[in-house]
Amino acid sequence: MSRIVVALGGNALGSNPKEQLEIVRKTVKNLVDLVEMGHELIITHGNGPQVGMIFNAMANVDPTTSLDDMPFAECGAMSQGYIGYHLQQAMQAEFQERNMRRRVVTVVSQVEVDKVDPAFKDPTKPIGPFYSETVAKKLARESGTIYKEDAGRGWRRVIASPIPRKICELTTIKKLIEEHNVVITCGGGGIPVIYTEKGYLGVDAVIDKDRTSALLASKINADVLLILTAVDEVKINFNKENEKGLKKITTMEAKQYLEAGEFAKGSMLPKIEACIYFLLHSDKTRAIITSLDKAKEAINGRCGTTIIKGGEENGRY
């Protein structure tokens, strides 16, 4: 059977602890179906609502502490543990229900980024609460952090979204996989760190979780990168009369659709980019994008959008 890196989207989790517990219990049934089929799973996940909740809560514990005093890397680490705990607990219960003797473990993982990544000069990822323009500019002057207007809803602090370069705990992750554990790792794209003479140092940034998932999949020799999102398949001409679902495309065709602007920047685009990266940085031939409920069918080739390697010679993306 296959070694699969499964990247869970936000629809597979929840915005608060109570909601998340309820959603995750349903989520893991689809994941355990894949394990029951004999597949080896490595699970990654987003953390958008969760890390935002932690960031706001921690910053407001002490009324004398501003939001800009709370390190975002620490918030990411907390979200990895919190989400991993819920996934572990729910999977263990599902394994027990099905009389399956399997183990699941979460690795709180750091991901190295380049300190001179261009993203640090032009931060774009909004975090934290909304402010009026006046308050945002005042906070920016006082703290040196950057605020931008967010889709007509107000002003928010923005941080960088650099490219992942190295998964620091990769050796440990590989060992756990070899010992037949289901591994949950690289949550939220990983805790962003830069390398210094004194070791790793956390930085205020958010790494795209699909890109980190692709990096992980290429480094652990995964057979499939399975990105689970809110739709059953990728579409072009989205929400237009000539909308069309894509069943199977090559990496070259995927690049052409990217260049034509077919995919939204904050939605499908990073998922397509991640699939291309995985296929062009490994000797594997298949990446899949589909919904959580269709995961089992998609692995069997009956649903979803499958991207296969093709159209380039010795290409690198």
Secondary structure as UniProt FT lines:
FT   STRAND          3..8
FT   HELIX           10..12
FT   HELIX           17..36
FT   TURN            37..38
FT   STRAND          40..45
FT   HELIX           48..59
FT   TURN            63..64
FT   HELIX           67..69
FT   HELIX           72..97
FT   TURN            98..99
FT   STRAND          103..107
FT   STRAND          110..112
FT   TURN            115..116
FT   HELIX           118..121
FT   STRAND          125..131
FT   HELIX           133..143
FT   STRAND          146..149
FT   TURN            151..152
FT   STRAND          155..160
FT   STRAND          166..167
FT   TURN            168..169
FT   HELIX           170..178
FT   TURN            179..180
FT   STRAND          181..185
FT   HELIX           187..189
FT   STRAND          191..196
FT   TURN            197..198
FT   STRAND          199..202
FT   HELIX           209..219
FT   TURN            220..221
FT   STRAND          224..229
FT   STRAND          235..236
FT   TURN            238..239
FT   TURN            241..242
FT   STRAND          244..245
FT   STRAND          248..250
FT   HELIX           251..259
FT   TURN            260..261
FT   TURN            265..268
FT   HELIX           269..280
FT   STRAND          286..291
FT   HELIX           292..294
FT   HELIX           295..299
FT   TURN            300..301
FT   STRAND          305..308
//
